[in-house]
Amino acid sequence: MKDGVTYNKPGNEVFVRSEGDLIYVICSKERQTDNVVSRMTTKNCKLVGYEEWDEGEDMKWILKFAVLDKYDVEPELN
């Protein structure tokens, strides 16, 4: 992904924007958020923010993920 680019095409279900080590995913339906979180959350990518934006039919859900480098990843404990 290129930094500072919004990936928005007519057929997209969600919109994605990258900014440094952050990835923003904008969902147009609340039911999409669980699927996005389960797909995006990995050892190196964590959900760090959630925001509901607007009201009614125009409501959007903004999920913010941080891409972790090797120093930020939590070690596995025995």
C-alpha positions in Angstrom: 0.0 0.0 0.0 1.1 3.5 -0.7 1.2 6.0 2.1 -1.6 8.6 2.1 -3.7 6.9 -0.6 -7.4 6.2 -0.3 -8.3 3.0 -2.2 -11.8 3.7 -3.4 -13.3 2.1 -6.5 -17.0 1.9 -7.5 -17.4 -1.8 -6.5 -15.6 -1.7 -3.2 -17.6 -2.8 -0.1 -15.2 -0.8 2.2 -12.8 2.0 1.7 -9.1 1.7 2.8 -6.6 4.5 3.5 -3.0 4.1 4.6 -1.1 6.7 6.6 2.4 5.7 7.7 2.0 2.6 10.0 -1.8 3.1 10.2 -4.5 1.6 8.1 -8.0 3.1 8.1 -10.9 1.0 7.0 -14.3 2.8 6.5 -17.3 0.5 6.5 -20.7 1.6 5.2 -22.6 -1.1 7.2 -22.1 -2.1 10.9 -22.2 -5.8 10.0 -19.0 -5.3 7.9 -17.0 -4.3 11.0 -16.7 -7.8 12.6 -15.5 -9.3 9.3 -12.9 -6.6 8.7 -11.6 -6.8 12.3 -11.2 -10.6 12.1 -9.4 -10.4 8.7 -7.1 -7.5 9.6 -6.1 -8.5 13.1 -2.9 -10.5 13.1 0.3 -10.8 15.1 1.6 -7.7 13.2 -1.6 -5.7 12.8 -3.9 -4.6 15.7 -7.1 -2.7 16.0 -6.2 0.6 17.8 -9.3 2.8 17.2 -13.0 2.7 16.4 -15.3 5.6 15.6 -18.9 5.9 14.5 -19.3 8.8 12.1 -22.5 10.6 11.0 -26.1 9.4 11.7 -28.9 7.6 10.1 -28.5 6.3 6.5 -25.2 8.1 6.0 -23.5 6.5 9.1 -20.0 5.1 8.7 -17.8 3.0 10.9 -14.1 3.9 10.9 -11.6 1.2 12.1 -8.0 2.2 12.7 -5.3 -0.5 12.6 -1.6 -0.2 13.5 0.9 -2.2 11.6 3.5 -3.2 14.2 7.2 -3.6 13.6 9.2 -6.4 15.2 9.8 -4.3 18.4 6.1 -3.6 19.0 5.0 -7.3 18.7 4.1 -8.8 22.0 6.2 -11.9 22.8 4.5 -15.3 23.2 4.6 -16.4 26.8 4.9 -20.0 27.9 
